[in-house]
Amino acid sequence: MRAPFAPADGGEIMRALLRADSADDELAQALARAGLYVERIADPAEARARLARGDVAVADPRLLAAADANATPAKRRAPQRSLEALCFERLDELLDRLGEQRLPGLYATALAQMERAVLRAAMDRYGGLGEAAEALGIHRNTLARRLEALGLRKRAHRGNAAGRRT
């Protein structure tokens, strides 16, 4: 357990919870620049408990999904809402928690996180690059480039220097 973090201005600290096993350094740095205290957590139950305290502005959805996977099926089922409604709810909660504080780059951050979520969901659901790209309505090369750019896929080796595959 980390010691409490107090801001220099004495205001309330807003936290961001990221998975301990994740390499989202770019995201962590952006959140820190926005004034959030970034914590890496391995235990999904601890993430849920911290989220319930109300001082968490951003939580890695994979942490929460892992906690939900341990819940009973009846507990996991939520009424169906549109993706837009879900995004609005979460962003509205974030803005409420931030109060008068500003989150620089909110638009870019929200779009980047949504893109990551969409691409991860497609790859998890469809497995292969071609199938996921088809489901998303984009070319498989575009999907591969976006996955690489977002750190969701390692760059494939293109063969040896002579151009032959090994």
BASEFI-782547 format. One record per residue: residue number from 0; residue in one letter; x, z, y of N, C-alpha, C, O, CB in turn. Coordinates in nm, 3 decimals, always signed. Glycine has a CB too. Layout:
[NUM a [X Z Y] [X Z Y] [X Z Y] [X Z Y] [X Z Y]]
...
END
This chain:
[0 m [+0.084 +0.000 -0.118] [+0.000 +0.000 +0.000] [+0.088 +0.000 +0.123] [+0.183 +0.078 +0.132] [-0.096 +0.121 +0.000]]
[1 r [+0.059 -0.085 +0.217] [+0.138 -0.092 +0.340] [+0.089 +0.010 +0.441] [-0.027 +0.052 +0.440] [+0.131 -0.233 +0.399]]
[2 a [+0.181 +0.047 +0.527] [+0.144 +0.138 +0.636] [+0.055 +0.064 +0.733] [+0.066 -0.058 +0.748] [+0.270 +0.193 +0.707]]
[3 p [-0.035 +0.136 +0.802] [-0.122 +0.069 +0.899] [-0.040 +0.003 +1.008] [+0.067 +0.051 +1.047] [-0.221 +0.169 +0.961]]
[4 f [-0.090 -0.106 +1.055] [-0.022 -0.182 +1.160] [-0.101 -0.163 +1.288] [-0.222 -0.185 +1.290] [-0.010 -0.335 +1.122]]
[5 a [-0.035 -0.122 +1.393] [-0.103 -0.101 +1.521] [-0.051 -0.201 +1.623] [+0.071 -0.214 +1.638] [-0.082 +0.044 +1.571]]
[6 p [-0.138 -0.271 +1.692] [-0.093 -0.367 +1.792] [-0.039 -0.295 +1.915] [-0.074 -0.180 +1.942] [-0.207 -0.460 +1.832]]
[7 a [+0.046 -0.365 +1.987] [+0.109 -0.308 +2.106] [+0.004 -0.271 +2.211] [+0.023 -0.174 +2.285] [+0.210 -0.405 +2.164]]
[8 d [-0.105 -0.348 +2.220] [-0.206 -0.319 +2.322] [-0.306 -0.213 +2.278] [-0.398 -0.181 +2.353] [-0.280 -0.446 +2.357]]
[9 g [-0.289 -0.159 +2.158] [-0.378 -0.053 +2.109] [-0.512 -0.103 +2.059] [-0.596 -0.023 +2.020] [-0.400 +0.046 +2.217]]
[10 g [-0.534 -0.235 +2.059] [-0.661 -0.291 +2.014] [-0.674 -0.288 +1.862] [-0.583 -0.245 +1.791] [-0.676 -0.434 +2.065]]
[11 e [-0.788 -0.335 +1.815] [-0.814 -0.339 +1.672] [-0.736 -0.454 +1.607] [-0.730 -0.564 +1.661] [-0.966 -0.354 +1.645]]
[12 i [-0.679 -0.427 +1.491] [-0.604 -0.528 +1.418] [-0.699 -0.605 +1.327] [-0.780 -0.547 +1.255] [-0.489 -0.464 +1.336]]
[13 m [-0.686 -0.735 +1.332] [-0.760 -0.819 +1.239] [-0.659 -0.868 +1.136] [-0.549 -0.910 +1.171] [-0.832 -0.939 +1.312]]
[14 r [-0.698 -0.863 +1.011] [-0.609 -0.897 +0.901] [-0.646 -1.031 +0.839] [-0.760 -1.078 +0.849] [-0.613 -0.788 +0.794]]
[15 a [-0.547 -1.090 +0.777] [-0.566 -1.211 +0.697] [-0.511 -1.177 +0.559] [-0.398 -1.131 +0.546] [-0.494 -1.338 +0.760]]
[16 l [-0.590 -1.200 +0.457] [-0.549 -1.171 +0.319] [-0.519 -1.301 +0.247] [-0.605 -1.389 +0.237] [-0.657 -1.091 +0.244]]
[17 l [-0.396 -1.313 +0.198] [-0.355 -1.430 +0.122] [-0.309 -1.386 -0.016] [-0.267 -1.272 -0.034] [-0.243 -1.509 +0.194]]
[18 r [-0.318 -1.475 -0.112] [-0.272 -1.443 -0.247] [-0.123 -1.419 -0.247] [-0.048 -1.488 -0.178] [-0.307 -1.555 -0.346]]
[19 a [-0.080 -1.320 -0.325] [+0.062 -1.287 -0.334] [+0.141 -1.398 -0.402] [+0.258 -1.418 -0.371] [+0.081 -1.155 -0.411]]
[20 d [+0.079 -1.470 -0.494] [+0.149 -1.574 -0.568] [+0.144 -1.710 -0.500] [+0.189 -1.810 -0.556] [+0.092 -1.585 -0.706]]
[21 s [+0.089 -1.715 -0.381] [+0.072 -1.841 -0.310] [+0.189 -1.869 -0.218] [+0.253 -1.776 -0.167] [-0.058 -1.840 -0.231]]
[22 a [+0.217 -1.995 -0.196] [+0.327 -2.035 -0.108] [+0.271 -2.098 +0.020] [+0.322 -2.200 +0.067] [+0.422 -2.133 -0.180]]
[23 d [+0.167 -2.037 +0.076] [+0.104 -2.089 +0.197] [+0.176 -2.037 +0.321] [+0.113 -1.977 +0.408] [-0.044 -2.051 +0.201]]
[24 d [+0.306 -2.059 +0.329] [+0.385 -2.006 +0.441] [+0.341 -2.063 +0.574] [+0.338 -1.992 +0.675] [+0.532 -2.033 +0.419]]
[25 e [+0.308 -2.191 +0.576] [+0.264 -2.254 +0.700] [+0.135 -2.190 +0.750] [+0.120 -2.163 +0.869] [+0.245 -2.405 +0.680]]
[26 l [+0.042 -2.166 +0.659] [-0.083 -2.100 +0.694] [-0.057 -1.957 +0.741] [-0.113 -1.914 +0.842] [-0.179 -2.100 +0.575]]
[27 a [+0.028 -1.885 +0.669] [+0.060 -1.746 +0.708] [+0.120 -1.741 +0.847] [+0.086 -1.653 +0.927] [+0.156 -1.683 +0.606]]
[28 q [+0.208 -1.834 +0.878] [+0.271 -1.837 +1.011] [+0.168 -1.869 +1.119] [+0.172 -1.810 +1.227] [+0.384 -1.941 +1.015]]
[29 a [+0.078 -1.961 +1.091] [-0.025 -1.996 +1.190] [-0.117 -1.878 +1.216] [-0.154 -1.851 +1.330] [-0.107 -2.118 +1.141]]
[30 l [-0.154 -1.807 +1.110] [-0.239 -1.690 +1.126] [-0.168 -1.580 +1.204] [-0.229 -1.514 +1.289] [-0.283 -1.637 +0.990]]
[31 a [-0.041 -1.561 +1.177] [+0.037 -1.460 +1.249] [+0.049 -1.497 +1.397] [+0.038 -1.411 +1.484] [+0.178 -1.444 +1.186]]
[32 r [+0.071 -1.626 +1.424] [+0.079 -1.670 +1.564] [-0.054 -1.647 +1.636] [-0.057 -1.626 +1.757] [+0.118 -1.819 +1.571]]
[33 a [-0.163 -1.653 +1.561] [-0.296 -1.631 +1.619] [-0.325 -1.482 +1.638] [-0.433 -1.445 +1.686] [-0.404 -1.694 +1.531]]
[34 g [-0.231 -1.397 +1.601] [-0.247 -1.254 +1.623] [-0.304 -1.178 +1.505] [-0.340 -1.061 +1.518] [-0.335 -1.233 +1.739]]
[35 l [-0.312 -1.241 +1.390] [-0.363 -1.173 +1.272] [-0.248 -1.112 +1.193] [-0.139 -1.168 +1.187] [-0.444 -1.269 +1.183]]
[36 y [-0.273 -0.997 +1.134] [-0.176 -0.931 +1.049] [-0.194 -0.986 +0.908] [-0.298 -0.963 +0.846] [-0.192 -0.774 +1.052]]
[37 v [-0.095 -1.059 +0.857] [-0.106 -1.127 +0.728] [-0.056 -1.035 +0.617] [+0.055 -0.983 +0.623] [-0.026 -1.260 +0.730]]
[38 e [-0.140 -1.018 +0.516] [-0.103 -0.939 +0.399] [-0.117 -1.026 +0.275] [-0.212 -1.104 +0.263] [-0.190 -0.811 +0.387]]
[39 r [-0.024 -1.011 +0.184] [-0.030 -1.083 +0.056] [-0.079 -0.983 -0.048] [-0.023 -0.874 -0.062] [+0.110 -1.145 +0.015]]
[40 i [-0.183 -1.020 -0.121] [-0.245 -0.931 -0.217] [-0.257 -1.003 -0.351] [-0.291 -1.121 -0.357] [-0.386 -0.884 -0.168]]
[41 a [-0.227 -0.930 -0.459] [-0.235 -0.987 -0.593] [-0.367 -0.953 -0.662] [-0.417 -1.031 -0.744] [-0.119 -0.939 -0.678]]
[42 d [-0.425 -0.838 -0.631] [-0.543 -0.788 -0.700] [-0.672 -0.833 -0.630] [-0.697 -0.792 -0.517] [-0.539 -0.635 -0.709]]
[43 p [-0.754 -0.918 -0.696] [-0.878 -0.965 -0.635] [-0.974 -0.851 -0.599] [-1.044 -0.859 -0.498] [-0.948 -1.062 -0.728]]
[44 a [-0.978 -0.745 -0.679] [-1.067 -0.632 -0.649] [-1.024 -0.564 -0.519] [-1.109 -0.523 -0.439] [-1.066 -0.530 -0.766]]
[45 e [-0.894 -0.553 -0.499] [-0.844 -0.494 -0.374] [-0.882 -0.582 -0.255] [-0.915 -0.531 -0.148] [-0.690 -0.475 -0.381]]
[46 a [-0.876 -0.713 -0.274] [-0.914 -0.805 -0.166] [-1.061 -0.786 -0.130] [-1.094 -0.781 -0.011] [-0.888 -0.953 -0.208]]
[47 r [-1.148 -0.774 -0.229] [-1.291 -0.751 -0.203] [-1.311 -0.619 -0.129] [-1.391 -0.612 -0.036] [-1.371 -0.750 -0.336]]
[48 a [-1.238 -0.515 -0.171] [-1.251 -0.384 -0.106] [-1.206 -0.391 +0.040] [-1.271 -0.335 +0.128] [-1.169 -0.278 -0.183]]
[49 r [-1.095 -0.461 +0.065] [-1.046 -0.473 +0.202] [-1.143 -0.555 +0.287] [-1.164 -0.525 +0.404] [-0.905 -0.539 +0.204]]
[50 l [-1.202 -0.656 +0.228] [-1.297 -0.740 +0.300] [-1.418 -0.658 +0.342] [-1.473 -0.678 +0.451] [-1.341 -0.859 +0.213]]
[51 a [-1.459 -0.566 +0.257] [-1.575 -0.482 +0.286] [-1.550 -0.386 +0.402] [-1.645 -0.340 +0.466] [-1.614 -0.403 +0.163]]
[52 r [-1.424 -0.355 +0.430] [-1.392 -0.262 +0.540] [-1.420 -0.322 +0.676] [-1.440 -0.248 +0.773] [-1.246 -0.220 +0.533]]
[53 g [-1.423 -0.453 +0.686] [-1.460 -0.517 +0.811] [-1.346 -0.553 +0.904] [-1.371 -0.605 +1.013] [-1.550 -0.430 +0.882]]
[54 d [-1.221 -0.529 +0.865] [-1.110 -0.565 +0.954] [-1.038 -0.691 +0.907] [-0.928 -0.721 +0.953] [-1.011 -0.450 +0.964]]
[55 v [-1.100 -0.764 +0.816] [-1.040 -0.887 +0.763] [-1.110 -1.007 +0.827] [-1.231 -1.026 +0.813] [-1.052 -0.893 +0.606]]
[56 a [-1.031 -1.087 +0.898] [-1.086 -1.206 +0.964] [-1.080 -1.328 +0.873] [-1.169 -1.412 +0.877] [-1.010 -1.234 +1.093]]
[57 v [-0.975 -1.337 +0.790] [-0.955 -1.453 +0.703] [-0.911 -1.402 +0.567] [-0.822 -1.318 +0.556] [-0.851 -1.552 +0.762]]
[58 a [-0.975 -1.454 +0.462] [-0.935 -1.419 +0.326] [-0.923 -1.546 +0.244] [-1.009 -1.635 +0.251] [-1.036 -1.321 +0.260]]
[59 d [-0.816 -1.555 +0.167] [-0.795 -1.671 +0.080] [-0.912 -1.677 -0.018] [-0.934 -1.583 -0.094] [-0.657 -1.661 +0.004]]
[60 p [-0.988 -1.787 -0.019] [-1.104 -1.796 -0.107] [-1.069 -1.784 -0.255] [-1.155 -1.747 -0.335] [-1.176 -1.926 -0.083]]
[61 r [-0.944 -1.815 -0.292] [-0.905 -1.801 -0.432] [-0.901 -1.656 -0.475] [-0.927 -1.625 -0.592] [-0.768 -1.866 -0.455]]
[62 l [-0.869 -1.565 -0.382] [-0.873 -1.423 -0.413] [-1.016 -1.380 -0.443] [-1.041 -1.308 -0.539] [-0.815 -1.340 -0.296]]
[63 l [-1.106 -1.425 -0.360] [-1.246 -1.387 -0.376] [-1.307 -1.452 -0.499] [-1.391 -1.391 -0.566] [-1.326 -1.424 -0.252]]
[64 a [-1.268 -1.573 -0.528] [-1.319 -1.642 -0.647] [-1.274 -1.570 -0.773] [-1.351 -1.558 -0.869] [-1.271 -1.789 -0.651]]
[65 a [-1.150 -1.521 -0.773] [-1.101 -1.446 -0.889] [-1.179 -1.317 -0.906] [-1.207 -1.276 -1.019] [-0.951 -1.415 -0.875]]
[66 a [-1.214 -1.252 -0.796] [-1.295 -1.129 -0.804] [-1.435 -1.163 -0.855] [-1.491 -1.088 -0.934] [-1.303 -1.059 -0.666]]
[67 d [-1.490 -1.275 -0.808] [-1.623 -1.315 -0.852] [-1.625 -1.354 -0.999] [-1.727 -1.336 -1.066] [-1.672 -1.432 -0.768]]
[68 a [-1.514 -1.405 -1.050] [-1.507 -1.446 -1.191] [-1.523 -1.326 -1.282] [-1.568 -1.339 -1.396] [-1.375 -1.517 -1.219]]
[69 n [-1.485 -1.207 -1.232] [-1.499 -1.085 -1.313] [-1.638 -1.023 -1.299] [-1.670 -0.929 -1.372] [-1.394 -0.984 -1.272]]
[70 a [-1.720 -1.075 -1.208] [-1.854 -1.022 -1.188] [-1.949 -1.077 -1.294] [-1.918 -1.175 -1.361] [-1.905 -1.055 -1.047]]
[71 t [-2.062 -1.014 -1.308] [-2.162 -1.063 -1.404] [-2.222 -1.192 -1.349] [-2.224 -1.211 -1.227] [-2.273 -0.955 -1.430]]
[72 p [-2.271 -1.281 -1.436] [-2.327 -1.407 -1.387] [-2.440 -1.387 -1.287] [-2.450 -1.464 -1.191] [-2.378 -1.489 -1.503]]
[73 a [-2.525 -1.286 -1.307] [-2.635 -1.262 -1.213] [-2.581 -1.224 -1.076] [-2.640 -1.259 -0.974] [-2.728 -1.152 -1.267]]
[74 k [-2.471 -1.153 -1.074] [-2.412 -1.110 -0.948] [-2.346 -1.228 -0.876] [-2.342 -1.231 -0.753] [-2.309 -0.999 -0.973]]
[75 r [-2.295 -1.323 -0.952] [-2.226 -1.438 -0.894] [-2.320 -1.538 -0.831] [-2.284 -1.604 -0.734] [-2.144 -1.507 -0.999]]
[76 r [-2.440 -1.551 -0.885] [-2.533 -1.653 -0.838] [-2.587 -1.617 -0.701] [-2.645 -1.510 -0.681] [-2.648 -1.670 -0.938]]
[77 a [-2.568 -1.706 -0.608] [-2.622 -1.687 -0.474] [-2.723 -1.799 -0.448] [-2.714 -1.906 -0.509] [-2.508 -1.687 -0.365]]
[78 p [-2.816 -1.775 -0.361] [-2.910 -1.883 -0.329] [-2.834 -2.004 -0.277] [-2.732 -1.991 -0.209] [-3.015 -1.836 -0.223]]
[79 q [-2.884 -2.122 -0.309] [-2.817 -2.245 -0.268] [-2.833 -2.265 -0.118] [-2.945 -2.264 -0.066] [-2.873 -2.366 -0.345]]
[80 r [-2.721 -2.284 -0.049] [-2.720 -2.315 +0.093] [-2.631 -2.435 +0.112] [-2.545 -2.465 +0.029] [-2.671 -2.193 +0.178]]
[81 s [-2.651 -2.504 +0.222] [-2.569 -2.622 +0.249] [-2.426 -2.579 +0.280] [-2.402 -2.466 +0.322] [-2.627 -2.705 +0.366]]
[82 l [-2.333 -2.670 +0.260] [-2.193 -2.646 +0.292] [-2.179 -2.615 +0.441] [-2.102 -2.526 +0.479] [-2.106 -2.767 +0.253]]
[83 e [-2.252 -2.687 +0.522] [-2.248 -2.662 +0.666] [-2.294 -2.520 +0.697] [-2.232 -2.452 +0.780] [-2.336 -2.763 +0.741]]
[84 a [-2.400 -2.474 +0.633] [-2.450 -2.338 +0.657] [-2.348 -2.234 +0.614] [-2.328 -2.133 +0.683] [-2.583 -2.315 +0.582]]
[85 l [-2.283 -2.257 +0.500] [-2.180 -2.164 +0.453] [-2.062 -2.158 +0.550] [-2.013 -2.050 +0.582] [-2.132 -2.203 +0.313]]
[86 c [-2.017 -2.275 +0.595] [-1.905 -2.280 +0.690] [-1.944 -2.211 +0.821] [-1.865 -2.134 +0.876] [-1.863 -2.425 +0.718]]
[87 f [-2.063 -2.239 +0.868] [-2.109 -2.177 +0.993] [-2.110 -2.025 +0.980] [-2.063 -1.955 +1.069] [-2.249 -2.228 +1.030]]
[88 e [-2.165 -1.975 +0.870] [-2.171 -1.831 +0.846] [-2.033 -1.767 +0.852] [-2.012 -1.668 +0.922] [-2.235 -1.803 +0.711]]
[89 r [-1.939 -1.826 +0.777] [-1.804 -1.769 +0.771] [-1.734 -1.776 +0.906] [-1.669 -1.679 +0.946] [-1.721 -1.841 +0.665]]
[90 l [-1.746 -1.888 +0.977] [-1.683 -1.899 +1.108] [-1.748 -1.806 +1.209] [-1.679 -1.749 +1.294] [-1.690 -2.043 +1.158]]
[91 d [-1.879 -1.791 +1.201] [-1.950 -1.700 +1.290] [-1.903 -1.556 +1.267] [-1.882 -1.481 +1.362] [-2.102 -1.711 +1.269]]
[92 e [-1.887 -1.517 +1.139] [-1.835 -1.383 +1.106] [-1.694 -1.365 +1.162] [-1.662 -1.260 +1.218] [-1.834 -1.362 +0.953]]
[93 l [-1.611 -1.467 +1.146] [-1.474 -1.460 +1.197] [-1.474 -1.439 +1.348] [-1.401 -1.354 +1.399] [-1.397 -1.588 +1.161]]
[94 l [-1.555 -1.517 +1.419] [-1.561 -1.505 +1.565] [-1.616 -1.370 +1.607] [-1.570 -1.312 +1.706] [-1.646 -1.617 +1.624]]
[95 d [-1.715 -1.318 +1.533] [-1.766 -1.184 +1.561] [-1.657 -1.080 +1.546] [-1.644 -0.990 +1.630] [-1.884 -1.150 +1.469]]
[96 r [-1.579 -1.091 +1.440] [-1.471 -0.994 +1.416] [-1.362 -1.003 +1.521] [-1.303 -0.902 +1.558] [-1.412 -1.016 +1.277]]
[97 l [-1.335 -1.123 +1.568] [-1.231 -1.140 +1.670] [-1.275 -1.088 +1.806] [-1.192 -1.053 +1.889] [-1.193 -1.286 +1.681]]
[98 g [-1.406 -1.084 +1.829] [-1.456 -1.035 +1.958] [-1.409 -1.122 +2.071] [-1.432 -1.243 +2.071] [-1.413 -0.890 +1.982]]
[99 e [-1.342 -1.062 +2.167] [-1.292 -1.134 +2.284] [-1.161 -1.207 +2.257] [-1.118 -1.290 +2.338] [-1.275 -1.039 +2.400]]
[100 q [-1.096 -1.177 +2.146] [-0.969 -1.242 +2.113] [-0.994 -1.389 +2.083] [-1.099 -1.426 +2.030] [-0.900 -1.172 +1.993]]
[101 r [-0.899 -1.471 +2.115] [-0.907 -1.615 +2.088] [-0.821 -1.647 +1.967] [-0.716 -1.586 +1.946] [-0.863 -1.698 +2.212]]
[102 l [-0.864 -1.742 +1.890] [-0.786 -1.790 +1.777] [-0.738 -1.931 +1.813] [-0.812 -2.028 +1.797] [-0.871 -1.790 +1.643]]
[103 p [-0.613 -1.941 +1.862] [-0.563 -2.073 +1.901] [-0.566 -2.170 +1.783] [-0.531 -2.135 +1.670] [-0.419 -2.062 +1.957]]
[104 g [-0.608 -2.290 +1.811] [-0.610 -2.392 +1.706] [-0.719 -2.370 +1.603] [-0.704 -2.415 +1.489] [-0.477 -2.395 +1.638]]
[105 l [-0.828 -2.303 +1.641] [-0.936 -2.276 +1.546] [-0.989 -2.405 +1.483] [-1.010 -2.411 +1.362] [-1.049 -2.201 +1.615]]
[106 y [-1.010 -2.507 +1.565] [-1.065 -2.633 +1.515] [-0.973 -2.694 +1.409] [-1.018 -2.729 +1.300] [-1.085 -2.732 +1.631]]
[107 a [-0.845 -2.705 +1.442] [-0.749 -2.764 +1.348] [-0.735 -2.679 +1.223] [-0.726 -2.732 +1.112] [-0.611 -2.782 +1.415]]
[108 t [-0.733 -2.548 +1.240] [-0.720 -2.459 +1.125] [-0.842 -2.470 +1.033] [-0.827 -2.477 +0.911] [-0.703 -2.314 +1.172]]
[109 a [-0.961 -2.472 +1.093] [-1.084 -2.483 +1.013] [-1.088 -2.615 +0.936] [-1.123 -2.618 +0.818] [-1.208 -2.471 +1.103]]
[110 l [-1.052 -2.724 +1.004] [-1.052 -2.855 +0.936] [-0.948 -2.859 +0.823] [-0.976 -2.912 +0.716] [-1.024 -2.967 +1.037]]
[111 a [-0.830 -2.804 +0.848] [-0.725 -2.803 +0.746] [-0.767 -2.720 +0.626] [-0.744 -2.761 +0.512] [-0.593 -2.749 +0.804]]
[112 q [-0.828 -2.605 +0.650] [-0.872 -2.520 +0.539] [-0.985 -2.587 +0.461] [-0.991 -2.576 +0.338] [-0.918 -2.383 +0.592]]
[113 m [-1.074 -2.656 +0.531] [-1.183 -2.726 +0.463] [-1.127 -2.840 +0.378] [-1.171 -2.861 +0.264] [-1.286 -2.782 +0.566]]
[114 e [-1.029 -2.914 +0.432] [-0.969 -3.022 +0.355] [-0.902 -2.967 +0.229] [-0.918 -3.023 +0.120] [-0.866 -3.098 +0.440]]
[115 r [-0.828 -2.857 +0.244] [-0.764 -2.795 +0.127] [-0.869 -2.757 +0.023] [-0.851 -2.782 -0.096] [-0.682 -2.669 +0.171]]
[116 a [-0.978 -2.696 +0.068] [-1.082 -2.652 -0.024] [-1.147 -2.770 -0.096] [-1.169 -2.765 -0.217] [-1.189 -2.572 +0.052]]
[117 v [-1.176 -2.875 -0.023] [-1.240 -2.994 -0.082] [-1.147 -3.058 -0.186] [-1.190 -3.092 -0.296] [-1.276 -3.098 +0.028]]
[118 l [-1.021 -3.074 -0.150] [-0.927 -3.139 -0.242] [-0.902 -3.052 -0.366] [-0.898 -3.103 -0.478] [-0.793 -3.168 -0.171]]
[119 r [-0.887 -2.921 -0.346] [-0.866 -2.831 -0.461] [-0.987 -2.833 -0.553] [-0.972 -2.839 -0.676] [-0.838 -2.687 -0.412]]
[120 a [-1.106 -2.829 -0.495] [-1.229 -2.829 -0.577] [-1.240 -2.958 -0.657] [-1.274 -2.956 -0.775] [-1.354 -2.811 -0.488]]
[121 a [-1.210 -3.071 -0.593] [-1.218 -3.200 -0.664] [-1.117 -3.206 -0.777] [-1.150 -3.251 -0.887] [-1.195 -3.316 -0.567]]
[122 m [-0.995 -3.162 -0.751] [-0.892 -3.166 -0.856] [-0.927 -3.070 -0.970] [-0.907 -3.103 -1.087] [-0.754 -3.131 -0.797]]
[123 d [-0.978 -2.952 -0.937] [-1.017 -2.857 -1.041] [-1.134 -2.911 -1.124] [-1.137 -2.896 -1.246] [-1.056 -2.722 -0.979]]
[124 r [-1.228 -2.973 -1.056] [-1.349 -3.021 -1.124] [-1.321 -3.144 -1.210] [-1.366 -3.152 -1.324] [-1.458 -3.054 -1.022]]
[125 y [-1.245 -3.240 -1.155] [-1.228 -3.368 -1.222] [-1.093 -3.384 -1.291] [-1.074 -3.476 -1.371] [-1.245 -3.478 -1.124]]
[126 g [-0.999 -3.294 -1.260] [-0.871 -3.293 -1.330] [-0.774 -3.402 -1.288] [-0.670 -3.372 -1.229] [-0.894 -3.305 -1.474]]
[127 g [-0.807 -3.524 -1.316] [-0.715 -3.634 -1.287] [-0.727 -3.685 -1.145] [-0.832 -3.672 -1.081] [-0.739 -3.746 -1.383]]
[128 l [-0.620 -3.742 -1.098] [-0.613 -3.794 -0.962] [-0.716 -3.906 -0.940] [-0.787 -3.906 -0.840] [-0.472 -3.846 -0.933]]
[129 g [-0.723 -3.999 -1.034] [-0.816 -4.111 -1.021] [-0.961 -4.067 -1.017] [-1.040 -4.115 -0.936] [-0.795 -4.208 -1.134]]
[130 e [-0.997 -3.975 -1.107] [-1.135 -3.928 -1.114] [-1.172 -3.849 -0.988] [-1.281 -3.866 -0.934] [-1.156 -3.840 -1.238]]
[131 a [-1.081 -3.764 -0.942] [-1.107 -3.685 -0.821] [-1.119 -3.777 -0.700] [-1.208 -3.758 -0.617] [-0.994 -3.581 -0.799]]
[132 a [-1.031 -3.875 -0.689] [-1.035 -3.967 -0.576] [-1.166 -4.046 -0.575] [-1.228 -4.065 -0.470] [-0.916 -4.064 -0.580]]
[133 e [-1.208 -4.090 -0.692] [-1.334 -4.165 -0.701] [-1.452 -4.078 -0.657] [-1.540 -4.123 -0.584] [-1.356 -4.216 -0.844]]
[134 a [-1.454 -3.952 -0.703] [-1.561 -3.861 -0.665] [-1.562 -3.834 -0.514] [-1.669 -3.818 -0.454] [-1.548 -3.729 -0.740]]
[135 l [-1.443 -3.830 -0.453] [-1.433 -3.805 -0.310] [-1.457 -3.931 -0.226] [-1.483 -3.923 -0.106] [-1.298 -3.748 -0.277]]
[136 g [-1.449 -4.047 -0.291] [-1.470 -4.173 -0.219] [-1.348 -4.216 -0.139] [-1.360 -4.283 -0.037] [-1.587 -4.159 -0.126]]
[137 i [-1.229 -4.176 -0.188] [-1.105 -4.217 -0.123] [-1.013 -4.280 -0.227] [-1.033 -4.264 -0.347] [-1.035 -4.096 -0.053]]
[138 h [-0.913 -4.352 -0.179] [-0.818 -4.416 -0.271] [-0.729 -4.309 -0.333] [-0.698 -4.208 -0.270] [-0.733 -4.523 -0.196]]
[139 r [-0.689 -4.332 -0.457] [-0.608 -4.232 -0.526] [-0.473 -4.209 -0.458] [-0.421 -4.098 -0.462] [-0.585 -4.275 -0.671]]
[140 n [-0.416 -4.312 -0.395] [-0.290 -4.293 -0.322] [-0.310 -4.204 -0.200] [-0.223 -4.123 -0.166] [-0.233 -4.430 -0.279]]
[141 t [-0.424 -4.219 -0.134] [-0.456 -4.133 -0.019] [-0.468 -3.989 -0.066] [-0.416 -3.897 -0.003] [-0.586 -4.178 +0.051]]
[142 l [-0.537 -3.969 -0.177] [-0.551 -3.834 -0.232] [-0.415 -3.776 -0.267] [-0.386 -3.660 -0.236] [-0.643 -3.834 -0.356]]
[143 a [-0.331 -3.854 -0.331] [-0.198 -3.806 -0.370] [-0.117 -3.766 -0.246] [-0.051 -3.662 -0.246] [-0.122 -3.914 -0.450]]
[144 r [-0.122 -3.849 -0.142] [-0.047 -3.818 -0.018] [-0.101 -3.691 +0.048] [-0.023 -3.607 +0.094] [-0.056 -3.936 +0.082]]
[145 r [-0.232 -3.675 +0.052] [-0.291 -3.556 +0.115] [-0.257 -3.431 +0.035] [-0.226 -3.326 +0.093] [-0.445 -3.572 +0.128]]
[146 l [-0.261 -3.440 -0.098] [-0.225 -3.325 -0.182] [-0.080 -3.285 -0.160] [-0.049 -3.166 -0.149] [-0.249 -3.358 -0.331]]
[147 e [+0.008 -3.383 -0.152] [+0.150 -3.355 -0.127] [+0.170 -3.295 +0.011] [+0.245 -3.198 +0.027] [+0.234 -3.483 -0.141]]
[148 a [+0.104 -3.351 +0.111] [+0.120 -3.303 +0.249] [+0.071 -3.158 +0.264] [+0.124 -3.082 +0.344] [+0.043 -3.394 +0.346]]
[149 l [-0.031 -3.123 +0.187] [-0.087 -2.988 +0.195] [-0.022 -2.891 +0.097] [-0.061 -2.775 +0.089] [-0.237 -2.993 +0.169]]
[150 g [+0.077 -2.939 +0.024] [+0.148 -2.852 -0.070] [+0.067 -2.818 -0.194] [+0.094 -2.719 -0.261] [+0.186 -2.725 -0.001]]
[151 l [-0.031 -2.900 -0.224] [-0.116 -2.876 -0.341] [-0.069 -2.953 -0.463] [-0.122 -2.937 -0.572] [-0.259 -2.913 -0.311]]
[152 r [+0.032 -3.037 -0.444] [+0.084 -3.118 -0.554] [+0.229 -3.150 -0.525] [+0.264 -3.185 -0.412] [+0.000 -3.249 -0.574]]
[153 k [+0.311 -3.138 -0.625] [+0.453 -3.173 -0.610] [+0.466 -3.323 -0.609] [+0.391 -3.394 -0.676] [+0.539 -3.112 -0.722]]
[154 r [+0.563 -3.372 -0.531] [+0.588 -3.516 -0.526] [+0.637 -3.564 -0.661] [+0.727 -3.504 -0.720] [+0.690 -3.550 -0.414]]
[155 a [+0.579 -3.671 -0.711] [+0.618 -3.727 -0.840] [+0.753 -3.796 -0.829] [+0.784 -3.857 -0.727] [+0.510 -3.826 -0.892]]
[156 h [+0.832 -3.785 -0.934] [+0.960 -3.856 -0.936] [+0.933 -4.003 -0.960] [+0.849 -4.040 -1.042] [+1.055 -3.799 -1.046]]
[157 r [+1.003 -4.086 -0.888] [+0.979 -4.231 -0.894] [+1.076 -4.308 -0.982] [+1.084 -4.430 -0.973] [+0.984 -4.288 -0.755]]
[158 g [+1.150 -4.239 -1.067] [+1.244 -4.310 -1.153] [+1.386 -4.295 -1.102] [+1.410 -4.224 -1.004] [+1.207 -4.456 -1.163]]
[159 n [+1.482 -4.364 -1.168] [+1.622 -4.352 -1.127] [+1.655 -4.446 -1.012] [+1.567 -4.520 -0.966] [+1.715 -4.380 -1.245]]
[160 a [+1.779 -4.445 -0.967] [+1.820 -4.521 -0.850] [+1.804 -4.672 -0.869] [+1.782 -4.744 -0.772] [+1.964 -4.490 -0.816]]
[161 a [+1.814 -4.720 -0.992] [+1.802 -4.863 -1.019] [+1.656 -4.909 -1.023] [+1.628 -5.027 -1.042] [+1.869 -4.898 -1.151]]
[162 g [+1.563 -4.814 -1.003] [+1.424 -4.850 -1.003] [+1.359 -4.846 -1.138] [+1.240 -4.876 -1.152] [+1.408 -4.983 -0.947]]
[163 r [+1.436 -4.809 -1.241] [+1.378 -4.799 -1.376] [+1.328 -4.658 -1.398] [+1.390 -4.561 -1.354] [+1.482 -4.838 -1.486]]
[164 r [+1.218 -4.647 -1.466] [+1.166 -4.515 -1.501] [+1.246 -4.459 -1.616] [+1.290 -4.530 -1.706] [+1.015 -4.522 -1.538]]
[165 t [+1.265 -4.327 -1.609] [+1.342 -4.264 -1.718] [+1.251 -4.188 -1.809] [+1.297 -4.128 -1.906] [+1.449 -4.170 -1.663]]
END
